[in-house]
Amino acid sequence: MIIPSGTGKAIELLTGQHARVGLPEGSQVADMFAFALPKLTEVLSTAHTRSCALCLSPKPGEAFFSNQRRAMLTLPV
């Protein structure tokens, strides 16, 4: 799925499903948000990921964490 710049799109991923976020052209920034269903108050958190991973950014195979300190996404190897 290609999402044009300046727009947004929501998709639902179930446990074990994959999505790829990339930049099709130029040096633009790609923003991504993640929410844990059914309660939209649990969200992907950079601060909690850094705290749980004990580093500035996860390495391949490591998780990104929610504001509830629960693993939400994994960076592929």
All heavy atoms as a GROMACS GRO file, in nm:
protein
  571
    1MET      N    1   0.085  -0.116   0.000
    1MET     CA    2   0.000   0.000   0.000
    1MET      C    3   0.090   0.124   0.000
    1MET      O    4   0.184   0.133   0.079
    1MET     CB    5  -0.088  -0.003   0.125
    1MET     CG    6  -0.153   0.127   0.157
    1MET     SD    7  -0.245   0.134   0.315
    1MET     CE    8  -0.314  -0.024   0.332
    2ILE      N    9   0.067   0.215  -0.087
    2ILE     CA   10   0.139   0.342  -0.093
    2ILE      C   11   0.046   0.451  -0.039
    2ILE      O   12  -0.068   0.463  -0.083
    2ILE     CB   13   0.180   0.378  -0.239
    2ILE    CG1   14   0.265   0.267  -0.299
    2ILE    CG2   15   0.248   0.513  -0.244
    2ILE    CD1   16   0.406   0.262  -0.250
    3ILE      N   17   0.097   0.528   0.055
    3ILE     CA   18   0.020   0.638   0.113
    3ILE      C   19   0.085   0.768   0.069
    3ILE      O   20   0.201   0.793   0.102
    3ILE     CB   21   0.017   0.628   0.267
    3ILE    CG1   22  -0.041   0.492   0.308
    3ILE    CG2   23  -0.062   0.742   0.327
    3ILE    CD1   24  -0.021   0.460   0.454
    4PRO      N   25   0.015   0.851  -0.009
    4PRO     CA   26   0.074   0.976  -0.059
    4PRO      C   27   0.120   1.068   0.054
    4PRO      O   28   0.060   1.070   0.162
    4PRO     CB   29  -0.039   1.040  -0.139
    4PRO     CG   30  -0.136   0.930  -0.167
    4PRO     CD   31  -0.123   0.834  -0.053
    5SER      N   32   0.227   1.143   0.029
    5SER     CA   33   0.275   1.238   0.130
    5SER      C   34   0.167   1.338   0.164
    5SER      O   35   0.081   1.371   0.082
    5SER     CB   36   0.401   1.309   0.080
    5SER     OG   37   0.373   1.382  -0.036
    6GLY      N   38   0.167   1.382   0.288
    6GLY     CA   39   0.068   1.478   0.335
    6GLY      C   40  -0.066   1.416   0.369
    6GLY      O   41  -0.162   1.487   0.397
    7THR      N   42  -0.076   1.283   0.366
    7THR     CA   43  -0.200   1.214   0.399
    7THR      C   44  -0.172   1.108   0.505
    7THR      O   45  -0.059   1.092   0.549
    7THR     CB   46  -0.263   1.147   0.275
    7THR    OG1   47  -0.177   1.041   0.231
    7THR    CG2   48  -0.282   1.246   0.162
    8GLY      N   49  -0.271   1.034   0.543
    8GLY     CA   50  -0.254   0.927   0.640
    8GLY      C   51  -0.346   0.812   0.611
    8GLY      O   52  -0.440   0.823   0.532
    9LYS      N   53  -0.319   0.701   0.674
    9LYS     CA   54  -0.400   0.580   0.654
    9LYS      C   55  -0.387   0.494   0.778
    9LYS      O   56  -0.278   0.485   0.836
    9LYS     CB   57  -0.349   0.504   0.531
    9LYS     CG   58  -0.417   0.375   0.501
    9LYS     CD   59  -0.549   0.399   0.434
    9LYS     CE   60  -0.611   0.265   0.396
    9LYS     NZ   61  -0.744   0.277   0.349
   10ALA      N   62  -0.492   0.432   0.821
   10ALA     CA   63  -0.489   0.340   0.934
   10ALA      C   64  -0.507   0.198   0.883
   10ALA      O   65  -0.590   0.172   0.795
   10ALA     CB   66  -0.600   0.373   1.033
   11ILE      N   67  -0.429   0.106   0.938
   11ILE     CA   68  -0.445  -0.036   0.907
   11ILE      C   69  -0.441  -0.112   1.040
   11ILE      O   70  -0.380  -0.068   1.136
   11ILE     CB   71  -0.337  -0.090   0.811
   11ILE    CG1   72  -0.196  -0.076   0.872
   11ILE    CG2   73  -0.345  -0.022   0.676
   11ILE    CD1   74  -0.088  -0.148   0.793
   12GLU      N   75  -0.510  -0.224   1.045
   12GLU     CA   76  -0.509  -0.308   1.165
   12GLU      C   77  -0.420  -0.428   1.140
   12GLU      O   78  -0.433  -0.496   1.038
   12GLU     CB   79  -0.650  -0.355   1.199
   12GLU     CG   80  -0.656  -0.437   1.326
   12GLU     CD   81  -0.797  -0.478   1.364
   12GLU    OE1   82  -0.893  -0.420   1.310
   12GLU    OE2   83  -0.810  -0.568   1.448
   13LEU      N   84  -0.326  -0.452   1.231
   13LEU     CA   85  -0.240  -0.568   1.224
   13LEU      C   86  -0.270  -0.660   1.342
   13LEU      O   87  -0.280  -0.613   1.455
   13LEU     CB   88  -0.092  -0.529   1.230
   13LEU     CG   89  -0.037  -0.449   1.114
   13LEU    CD1   90   0.108  -0.412   1.142
   13LEU    CD2   91  -0.046  -0.528   0.986
   14LEU      N   92  -0.284  -0.786   1.315
   14LEU     CA   93  -0.302  -0.884   1.420
   14LEU      C   94  -0.166  -0.938   1.461
   14LEU      O   95  -0.067  -0.922   1.388
   14LEU     CB   96  -0.392  -0.997   1.371
   14LEU     CG   97  -0.531  -0.954   1.323
   14LEU    CD1   98  -0.608  -1.072   1.267
   14LEU    CD2   99  -0.609  -0.887   1.435
   15THR      N  100  -0.159  -1.002   1.577
   15THR     CA  101  -0.034  -1.060   1.623
   15THR      C  102   0.025  -1.150   1.515
   15THR      O  103  -0.045  -1.234   1.459
   15THR     CB  104  -0.057  -1.142   1.752
   15THR    OG1  105  -0.110  -1.054   1.851
   15THR    CG2  106   0.072  -1.203   1.802
   16GLY      N  107   0.152  -1.128   1.484
   16GLY     CA  108   0.220  -1.208   1.382
   16GLY      C  109   0.216  -1.150   1.242
   16GLY      O  110   0.289  -1.195   1.155
   17GLN      N  111   0.130  -1.052   1.218
   17GLN     CA  112   0.125  -0.989   1.087
   17GLN      C  113   0.236  -0.886   1.074
   17GLN      O  114   0.291  -0.838   1.174
   17GLN     CB  115  -0.010  -0.922   1.063
   17GLN     CG  116  -0.121  -1.021   1.041
   17GLN     CD  117  -0.251  -0.951   1.003
   17GLN    OE1  118  -0.291  -0.856   1.069
   17GLN    NE2  119  -0.314  -0.999   0.898
   18HIS      N  120   0.270  -0.851   0.949
   18HIS     CA  121   0.380  -0.760   0.922
   18HIS      C  122   0.334  -0.640   0.840
   18HIS      O  123   0.243  -0.653   0.759
   18HIS     CB  124   0.489  -0.831   0.842
   18HIS     CG  125   0.549  -0.948   0.913
   18HIS    ND1  126   0.492  -1.072   0.910
   18HIS    CD2  127   0.658  -0.957   0.991
   18HIS    CE1  128   0.566  -1.154   0.981
   18HIS    NE2  129   0.667  -1.087   1.033
   19ALA      N  130   0.400  -0.528   0.860
   19ALA     CA  131   0.381  -0.408   0.777
   19ALA      C  132   0.519  -0.349   0.754
   19ALA      O  133   0.608  -0.358   0.840
   19ALA     CB  134   0.291  -0.306   0.845
   20ARG      N  135   0.539  -0.289   0.640
   20ARG     CA  136   0.666  -0.225   0.609
   20ARG      C  137   0.643  -0.076   0.593
   20ARG      O  138   0.555  -0.033   0.518
   20ARG     CB  139   0.723  -0.283   0.481
   20ARG     CG  140   0.857  -0.225   0.447
   20ARG     CD  141   0.913  -0.290   0.324
   20ARG     NE  142   1.044  -0.233   0.299
   20ARG     CZ  143   1.126  -0.276   0.209
   20ARG    NH1  144   1.092  -0.378   0.133
   20ARG    NH2  145   1.243  -0.220   0.192
   21VAL      N  146   0.722   0.003   0.664
   21VAL     CA  147   0.715   0.149   0.654
   21VAL      C  148   0.844   0.193   0.584
   21VAL      O  149   0.953   0.163   0.631
   21VAL     CB  150   0.705   0.215   0.793
   21VAL    CG1  151   0.704   0.366   0.781
   21VAL    CG2  152   0.581   0.164   0.866
   22GLY      N  153   0.829   0.261   0.472
   22GLY     CA  154   0.946   0.304   0.398
   22GLY      C  155   0.920   0.436   0.328
   22GLY      O  156   0.810   0.489   0.331
   23LEU      N  157   1.024   0.488   0.270
   23LEU     CA  158   1.016   0.614   0.196
   23LEU      C  159   1.033   0.586   0.048
   23LEU      O  160   1.142   0.552   0.004
   23LEU     CB  161   1.125   0.710   0.245
   23LEU     CG  162   1.121   0.742   0.394
   23LEU    CD1  163   1.242   0.823   0.434
   23LEU    CD2  164   0.995   0.818   0.428
   24PRO      N  165   0.925   0.600  -0.030
   24PRO     CA  166   0.935   0.568  -0.173
   24PRO      C  167   1.018   0.666  -0.254
   24PRO      O  168   1.069   0.632  -0.358
   24PRO     CB  169   0.789   0.567  -0.219
   24PRO     CG  170   0.717   0.650  -0.119
   24PRO     CD  171   0.792   0.638   0.009
   25GLU      N  172   1.033   0.789  -0.205
   25GLU     CA  173   1.108   0.888  -0.281
   25GLU      C  174   1.163   0.997  -0.190
   25GLU      O  175   1.105   1.029  -0.086
   25GLU     CB  176   1.020   0.952  -0.388
   25GLU     CG  177   0.897   1.020  -0.333
   25GLU     CD  178   0.804   1.072  -0.440
   25GLU    OE1  179   0.749   0.988  -0.514
   25GLU    OE2  180   0.787   1.194  -0.448
   26GLY      N  181   1.276   1.052  -0.226
   26GLY     CA  182   1.331   1.167  -0.155
   26GLY      C  183   1.374   1.140  -0.012
   26GLY      O  184   1.387   1.027   0.031
   27SER      N  185   1.393   1.249   0.061
   27SER     CA  186   1.441   1.238   0.198
   27SER      C  187   1.334   1.286   0.296
   27SER      O  188   1.363   1.351   0.395
   27SER     CB  189   1.568   1.321   0.215
   27SER     OG  190   1.542   1.456   0.180
   28GLN      N  191   1.210   1.254   0.266
   28GLN     CA  192   1.100   1.294   0.353
   28GLN      C  193   1.101   1.212   0.482
   28GLN      O  194   1.172   1.114   0.495
   28GLN     CB  195   0.966   1.275   0.281
   28GLN     CG  196   0.936   1.131   0.247
   28GLN     CD  197   0.863   1.114   0.117
   28GLN    OE1  198   0.862   1.203   0.034
   28GLN    NE2  199   0.802   1.000   0.097
   29VAL      N  200   1.020   1.252   0.576
   29VAL     CA  201   1.008   1.183   0.704
   29VAL      C  202   0.882   1.097   0.702
   29VAL      O  203   0.778   1.141   0.656
   29VAL     CB  204   1.000   1.285   0.820
   29VAL    CG1  205   0.975   1.216   0.952
   29VAL    CG2  206   1.127   1.367   0.826
   30ALA      N  207   0.893   0.974   0.751
   30ALA     CA  208   0.775   0.887   0.762
   30ALA      C  209   0.737   0.878   0.909
   30ALA      O  210   0.818   0.838   0.992
   30ALA     CB  211   0.805   0.749   0.706
   31ASP      N  212   0.617   0.920   0.942
   31ASP     CA  213   0.567   0.911   1.079
   31ASP      C  214   0.480   0.787   1.090
   31ASP      O  215   0.406   0.753   0.998
   31ASP     CB  216   0.483   1.032   1.115
   31ASP     CG  217   0.566   1.158   1.132
   31ASP    OD1  218   0.680   1.147   1.180
   31ASP    OD2  219   0.517   1.265   1.097
   32MET      N  220   0.489   0.719   1.202
   32MET     CA  221   0.407   0.602   1.225
   32MET      C  222   0.360   0.604   1.370
   32MET      O  223   0.438   0.634   1.461
   32MET     CB  224   0.487   0.474   1.200
   32MET     CG  225   0.402   0.351   1.211
   32MET     SD  226   0.496   0.199   1.215
   32MET     CE  227   0.568   0.208   1.378
   33PHE      N  228   0.235   0.574   1.390
   33PHE     CA  229   0.177   0.565   1.524
   33PHE      C  230   0.119   0.426   1.540
   33PHE      O  231   0.074   0.365   1.443
   33PHE     CB  232   0.065   0.668   1.543
   33PHE     CG  233   0.114   0.810   1.532
   33PHE    CD1  234   0.108   0.877   1.411
   33PHE    CD2  235   0.166   0.877   1.641
   33PHE    CE1  236   0.153   1.007   1.399
   33PHE    CE2  237   0.212   1.007   1.630
   33PHE     CZ  238   0.206   1.072   1.510
   34ALA      N  239   0.118   0.374   1.661
   34ALA     CA  240   0.058   0.243   1.687
   34ALA      C  241  -0.026   0.252   1.814
   34ALA      O  242   0.015   0.314   1.912
   34ALA     CB  243   0.166   0.137   1.702
   35PHE      N  244  -0.143   0.193   1.808
   35PHE     CA  245  -0.236   0.187   1.920
   35PHE      C  246  -0.267   0.041   1.947
   35PHE      O  247  -0.276  -0.039   1.854
   35PHE     CB  248  -0.368   0.259   1.886
   35PHE     CG  249  -0.352   0.403   1.853
   35PHE    CD1  250  -0.331   0.443   1.722
   35PHE    CD2  251  -0.358   0.500   1.952
   35PHE    CE1  252  -0.316   0.578   1.690
   35PHE    CE2  253  -0.343   0.633   1.921
   35PHE     CZ  254  -0.322   0.673   1.790
   36ALA      N  255  -0.286   0.004   2.073
   36ALA     CA  256  -0.325  -0.132   2.109
   36ALA      C  257  -0.477  -0.138   2.121
   36ALA      O  258  -0.534  -0.066   2.202
   36ALA     CB  259  -0.259  -0.174   2.240
   37LEU      N  260  -0.540  -0.219   2.040
   37LEU     CA  261  -0.685  -0.236   2.048
   37LEU      C  262  -0.718  -0.329   2.163
   37LEU      O  263  -0.640  -0.417   2.195
   37LEU     CB  264  -0.737  -0.291   1.916
   37LEU     CG  265  -0.719  -0.200   1.794
   37LEU    CD1  266  -0.767  -0.271   1.669
   37LEU    CD2  267  -0.791  -0.070   1.814
   38PRO      N  268  -0.831  -0.315   2.228
   38PRO     CA  269  -0.941  -0.226   2.196
   38PRO      C  270  -0.930  -0.089   2.262
   38PRO      O  271  -1.001   0.003   2.226
   38PRO     CB  272  -1.064  -0.300   2.249
   38PRO     CG  273  -1.012  -0.372   2.369
   38PRO     CD  274  -0.868  -0.409   2.335
   39LYS      N  275  -0.839  -0.074   2.361
   39LYS     CA  276  -0.831   0.056   2.430
   39LYS      C  277  -0.725   0.142   2.362
   39LYS      O  278  -0.608   0.108   2.358
   39LYS     CB  279  -0.800   0.037   2.578
   39LYS     CG  280  -0.675  -0.046   2.603
   39LYS     CD  281  -0.650  -0.065   2.750
   39LYS     CE  282  -0.519  -0.143   2.767
   39LYS     NZ  283  -0.479  -0.155   2.902
   40LEU      N  284  -0.766   0.254   2.308
   40LEU     CA  285  -0.675   0.340   2.233
   40LEU      C  286  -0.586   0.426   2.322
   40LEU      O  287  -0.512   0.510   2.273
   40LEU     CB  288  -0.755   0.428   2.136
   40LEU     CG  289  -0.834   0.349   2.032
   40LEU    CD1  290  -0.914   0.444   1.944
   40LEU    CD2  291  -0.744   0.263   1.948
   41THR      N  292  -0.590   0.401   2.453
   41THR     CA  293  -0.503   0.476   2.544
   41THR      C  294  -0.364   0.415   2.552
   41THR      O  295  -0.271   0.479   2.601
   41THR     CB  296  -0.564   0.483   2.685
   41THR    OG1  297  -0.588   0.351   2.732
   41THR    CG2  298  -0.693   0.564   2.684
   42GLU      N  299  -0.347   0.291   2.506
   42GLU     CA  300  -0.214   0.229   2.503
   42GLU      C  301  -0.153   0.255   2.366
   42GLU      O  302  -0.206   0.212   2.264
   42GLU     CB  303  -0.221   0.078   2.531
   42GLU     CG  304  -0.084   0.016   2.540
   42GLU     CD  305  -0.086  -0.131   2.578
   42GLU    OE1  306  -0.195  -0.187   2.599
   42GLU    OE2  307   0.023  -0.188   2.588
   43VAL      N  308  -0.042   0.328   2.365
   43VAL     CA  309   0.017   0.374   2.240
   43VAL      C  310   0.167   0.344   2.237
   43VAL      O  311   0.232   0.328   2.340
   43VAL     CB  312  -0.004   0.525   2.219
   43VAL    CG1  313  -0.152   0.558   2.210
   43VAL    CG2  314   0.061   0.605   2.330
   44LEU      N  315   0.222   0.338   2.118
   44LEU     CA  316   0.365   0.322   2.100
   44LEU      C  317   0.435   0.441   2.164
   44LEU      O  318   0.393   0.556   2.147
   44LEU     CB  319   0.397   0.316   1.950
   44LEU     CG  320   0.538   0.276   1.911
   44LEU    CD1  321   0.568   0.134   1.955
   44LEU    CD2  322   0.555   0.288   1.761
   45SER      N  323   0.542   0.416   2.239
   45SER     CA  324   0.608   0.522   2.314
   45SER      C  325   0.760   0.517   2.296
   45SER      O  326   0.824   0.419   2.334
   45SER     CB  327   0.574   0.508   2.463
   45SER     OG  328   0.657   0.591   2.542
   46THR      N  329   0.815   0.624   2.240
   46THR     CA  330   0.960   0.633   2.224
   46THR      C  331   1.029   0.632   2.360
   46THR      O  332   1.128   0.562   2.380
   46THR     CB  333   0.997   0.761   2.148
   46THR    OG1  334   0.933   0.759   2.020
   46THR    CG2  335   1.146   0.774   2.130
   47ALA      N  336   0.976   0.708   2.455
   47ALA     CA  337   1.039   0.716   2.588
   47ALA      C  338   1.041   0.580   2.657
   47ALA      O  339   1.142   0.540   2.715
   47ALA     CB  340   0.964   0.817   2.675
   48HIS      N  341   0.930   0.506   2.652
   48HIS     CA  342   0.925   0.375   2.717
   48HIS      C  343   1.012   0.273   2.642
   48HIS      O  344   1.073   0.186   2.703
   48HIS     CB  345   0.781   0.327   2.729
   48HIS     CG  346   0.702   0.403   2.830
   48HIS    ND1  347   0.641   0.522   2.800
   48HIS    CD2  348   0.677   0.379   2.960
   48HIS    CE1  349   0.580   0.568   2.908
   48HIS    NE2  350   0.600   0.483   3.007
   49THR      N  351   1.018   0.285   2.510
   49THR     CA  352   1.105   0.195   2.432
   49THR      C  353   1.250   0.216   2.472
   49THR      O  354   1.323   0.120   2.496
   49THR     CB  355   1.086   0.218   2.281
   49THR    OG1  356   0.952   0.182   2.245
   49THR    CG2  357   1.184   0.136   2.199
   50ARG      N  358   1.292   0.340   2.483
   50ARG     CA  359   1.431   0.367   2.522
   50ARG      C  360   1.459   0.317   2.663
   50ARG      O  361   1.565   0.263   2.692
   50ARG     CB  362   1.460   0.516   2.512
   50ARG     CG  363   1.469   0.562   2.368
   50ARG     CD  364   1.494   0.709   2.357
   50ARG     NE  365   1.512   0.745   2.217
   50ARG     CZ  366   1.516   0.867   2.172
   50ARG    NH1  367   1.501   0.969   2.256
   50ARG    NH2  368   1.532   0.891   2.044
   51SER      N  369   1.365   0.334   2.753
   51SER     CA  370   1.381   0.288   2.891
   51SER      C  371   1.388   0.136   2.899
   51SER      O  372   1.473   0.080   2.968
   51SER     CB  373   1.265   0.340   2.975
   51SER     OG  374   1.269   0.287   3.104
   52CYS      N  375   1.300   0.067   2.827
   52CYS     CA  376   1.297  -0.080   2.831
   52CYS      C  377   1.415  -0.141   2.756
   52CYS      O  378   1.470  -0.243   2.800
   52CYS     CB  379   1.167  -0.132   2.770
   52CYS     SG  380   1.021  -0.096   2.868
   53ALA      N  381   1.456  -0.081   2.646
   53ALA     CA  382   1.565  -0.135   2.564
   53ALA      C  383   1.703  -0.094   2.616
   53ALA      O  384   1.804  -0.150   2.575
   53ALA     CB  385   1.548  -0.090   2.419
   54LEU      N  386   1.706   0.005   2.705
   54LEU     CA  387   1.831   0.058   2.760
   54LEU      C  388   1.926   0.107   2.651
   54LEU      O  389   2.048   0.096   2.663
   54LEU     CB  390   1.900  -0.048   2.847
   54LEU     CG  391   1.819  -0.097   2.968
   54LEU    CD1  392   1.892  -0.209   3.038
   54LEU    CD2  393   1.787   0.016   3.063
   55CYS      N  394   1.868   0.161   2.543
   55CYS     CA  395   1.948   0.222   2.436
   55CYS      C  396   1.859   0.323   2.363
   55CYS      O  397   1.739   0.329   2.386
   55CYS     CB  398   2.003   0.117   2.341
   55CYS     SG  399   1.878   0.022   2.254
   56LEU      N  400   1.919   0.403   2.275
   56LEU     CA  401   1.842   0.507   2.206
   56LEU      C  402   1.746   0.451   2.102
   56LEU      O  403   1.641   0.507   2.079
   56LEU     CB  404   1.937   0.608   2.141
   56LEU     CG  405   2.012   0.698   2.238
   56LEU    CD1  406   2.105   0.792   2.161
   56LEU    CD2  407   1.916   0.779   2.323
   57SER      N  408   1.782   0.343   2.036
   57SER     CA  409   1.691   0.286   1.937
   57SER      C  410   1.711   0.134   1.931
   57SER      O  411   1.823   0.086   1.945
   57SER     CB  412   1.713   0.348   1.799
   57SER     OG  413   1.847   0.339   1.762
   58PRO      N  414   1.601   0.060   1.914
   58PRO     CA  415   1.610  -0.086   1.908
   58PRO      C  416   1.696  -0.134   1.791
   58PRO      O  417   1.702  -0.068   1.686
   58PRO     CB  418   1.465  -0.131   1.891
   58PRO     CG  419   1.384  -0.017   1.940
   58PRO     CD  420   1.463   0.105   1.905
   59LYS      N  421   1.757  -0.246   1.811
   59LYS     CA  422   1.836  -0.312   1.706
   59LYS      C  423   1.747  -0.419   1.641
   59LYS      O  424   1.645  -0.457   1.697
   59LYS     CB  425   1.960  -0.375   1.768
   59LYS     CG  426   2.056  -0.274   1.829
   59LYS     CD  427   2.159  -0.344   1.916
   59LYS     CE  428   2.244  -0.248   1.993
   59LYS     NZ  429   2.171  -0.164   2.088
   60PRO      N  430   1.784  -0.467   1.522
   60PRO     CA  431   1.704  -0.572   1.458
   60PRO      C  432   1.675  -0.688   1.553
   60PRO      O  433   1.762  -0.734   1.626
   60PRO     CB  434   1.792  -0.616   1.340
   60PRO     CG  435   1.868  -0.492   1.305
   60PRO     CD  436   1.898  -0.428   1.439
   61GLY      N  437   1.548  -0.728   1.557
   61GLY     CA  438   1.503  -0.834   1.645
   61GLY      C  439   1.452  -0.786   1.779
   61GLY      O  440   1.393  -0.863   1.854
   62GLU      N  441   1.473  -0.658   1.811
   62GLU     CA  442   1.428  -0.603   1.939
   62GLU      C  443   1.292  -0.535   1.924
   62GLU      O  444   1.251  -0.500   1.814
   62GLU     CB  445   1.530  -0.506   1.996
   62GLU     CG  446   1.661  -0.574   2.033
   62GLU     CD  447   1.761  -0.480   2.096
   62GLU    OE1  448   1.751  -0.357   2.079
   62GLU    OE2  449   1.852  -0.531   2.161
   63ALA      N  450   1.226  -0.514   2.037
   63ALA     CA  451   1.089  -0.462   2.037
   63ALA      C  452   1.082  -0.312   2.059
   63ALA      O  453   1.173  -0.252   2.115
   63ALA     CB  454   1.008  -0.533   2.146
   64PHE      N  455   0.972  -0.255   2.015
   64PHE     CA  456   0.929  -0.119   2.048
   64PHE      C  457   0.817  -0.136   2.151
   64PHE      O  458   0.731  -0.222   2.135
   64PHE     CB  459   0.874  -0.046   1.925
   64PHE     CG  460   0.978  -0.010   1.824
   64PHE    CD1  461   1.022  -0.104   1.732
   64PHE    CD2  462   1.030   0.118   1.819
   64PHE    CE1  463   1.118  -0.071   1.637
   64PHE    CE2  464   1.126   0.152   1.724
   64PHE     CZ  465   1.170   0.057   1.633
   65PHE      N  466   0.816  -0.053   2.256
   65PHE     CA  467   0.724  -0.071   2.367
   65PHE      C  468   0.616   0.036   2.373
   65PHE      O  469   0.635   0.148   2.325
   65PHE     CB  470   0.801  -0.073   2.499
   65PHE     CG  471   0.885  -0.196   2.514
   65PHE    CD1  472   1.012  -0.203   2.460
   65PHE    CD2  473   0.838  -0.307   2.583
   65PHE    CE1  474   1.091  -0.316   2.472
   65PHE    CE2  475   0.915  -0.422   2.596
   65PHE     CZ  476   1.042  -0.426   2.541
   66SER      N  477   0.506   0.000   2.440
   66SER     CA  478   0.394   0.093   2.460
   66SER      C  479   0.415   0.173   2.587
   66SER      O  480   0.506   0.145   2.666
   66SER     CB  481   0.262   0.016   2.471
   66SER     OG  482   0.253  -0.047   2.597
   67ASN      N  483   0.327   0.269   2.609
   67ASN     CA  484   0.330   0.347   2.733
   67ASN      C  485   0.290   0.262   2.854
   67ASN      O  486   0.296   0.308   2.967
   67ASN     CB  487   0.241   0.471   2.722
   67ASN     CG  488   0.097   0.437   2.690
   67ASN    OD1  489   0.065   0.332   2.636
   67ASN    ND2  490   0.007   0.528   2.721
   68GLN      N  491   0.251   0.137   2.831
   68GLN     CA  492   0.223   0.040   2.938
   68GLN      C  493   0.341  -0.056   2.954
   68GLN      O  494   0.329  -0.159   3.021
   68GLN     CB  495   0.095  -0.038   2.907
   68GLN     CG  496  -0.027   0.048   2.889
   68GLN     CD  497  -0.066   0.120   3.016
   68GLN    OE1  498  -0.075   0.059   3.121
   68GLN    NE2  499  -0.089   0.250   3.007
   69ARG      N  500   0.453  -0.026   2.887
   69ARG     CA  501   0.575  -0.108   2.889
   69ARG      C  502   0.552  -0.249   2.838
   69ARG      O  503   0.609  -0.346   2.886
   69ARG     CB  504   0.638  -0.111   3.029
   69ARG     CG  505   0.683   0.026   3.074
   69ARG     CD  506   0.764   0.018   3.202
   69ARG     NE  507   0.802   0.151   3.248
   69ARG     CZ  508   0.908   0.219   3.204
   69ARG    NH1  509   0.986   0.168   3.114
   69ARG    NH2  510   0.934   0.340   3.252
   70ARG      N  511   0.466  -0.259   2.738
   70ARG     CA  512   0.436  -0.387   2.673
   70ARG      C  513   0.492  -0.383   2.532
   70ARG      O  514   0.477  -0.283   2.461
   70ARG     CB  515   0.284  -0.404   2.669
   70ARG     CG  516   0.236  -0.545   2.658
   70ARG     CD  517   0.087  -0.554   2.689
   70ARG     NE  518   0.005  -0.473   2.601
   70ARG     CZ  519  -0.062  -0.521   2.496
   70ARG    NH1  520  -0.058  -0.648   2.467
   70ARG    NH2  521  -0.135  -0.441   2.422
   71ALA      N  522   0.559  -0.490   2.489
   71ALA     CA  523   0.613  -0.495   2.354
   71ALA      C  524   0.498  -0.486   2.254
   71ALA      O  525   0.400  -0.559   2.265
   71ALA     CB  526   0.692  -0.623   2.333
   72MET      N  527   0.511  -0.394   2.157
   72MET     CA  528   0.404  -0.376   2.056
   72MET      C  529   0.448  -0.419   1.917
   72MET      O  530   0.373  -0.481   1.845
   72MET     CB  531   0.358  -0.231   2.051
   72MET     CG  532   0.278  -0.187   2.169
   72MET     SD  533   0.213  -0.021   2.148
   72MET     CE  534   0.078  -0.051   2.034
   73LEU      N  535   0.569  -0.379   1.880
   73LEU     CA  536   0.621  -0.405   1.746
   73LEU      C  537   0.763  -0.454   1.758
   73LEU      O  538   0.834  -0.420   1.852
   73LEU     CB  539   0.620  -0.276   1.662
   73LEU     CG  540   0.487  -0.204   1.646
   73LEU    CD1  541   0.508  -0.068   1.584
   73LEU    CD2  542   0.393  -0.289   1.561
   74THR      N  543   0.807  -0.532   1.660
   74THR     CA  544   0.944  -0.581   1.659
   74THR      C  545   1.011  -0.537   1.529
   74THR      O  546   0.953  -0.551   1.421
   74THR     CB  547   0.947  -0.734   1.669
   74THR    OG1  548   0.879  -0.772   1.789
   74THR    CG2  549   1.089  -0.787   1.674
   75LEU      N  550   1.131  -0.485   1.542
   75LEU     CA  551   1.210  -0.446   1.426
   75LEU      C  552   1.262  -0.575   1.360
   75LEU      O  553   1.325  -0.657   1.427
   75LEU     CB  554   1.327  -0.359   1.470
   75LEU     CG  555   1.408  -0.288   1.363
   75LEU    CD1  556   1.320  -0.193   1.282
   75LEU    CD2  557   1.522  -0.211   1.426
   76PRO      N  558   1.233  -0.597   1.231
   76PRO     CA  559   1.275  -0.723   1.168
   76PRO      C  560   1.427  -0.740   1.165
   76PRO      O  561   1.500  -0.643   1.164
   76PRO     CB  562   1.217  -0.716   1.027
   76PRO     CG  563   1.177  -0.576   1.006
   76PRO     CD  564   1.167  -0.508   1.139
   77VAL      N  565   1.468  -0.864   1.163
   77VAL     CA  566   1.610  -0.898   1.156
   77VAL      C  567   1.658  -0.884   1.013
   77VAL      O  568   1.593  -0.911   0.920
   77VAL     CB  569   1.634  -1.042   1.206
   77VAL    CG1  570   1.780  -1.079   1.196
   77VAL    CG2  571   1.586  -1.056   1.348
   0.00000   0.00000   0.00000
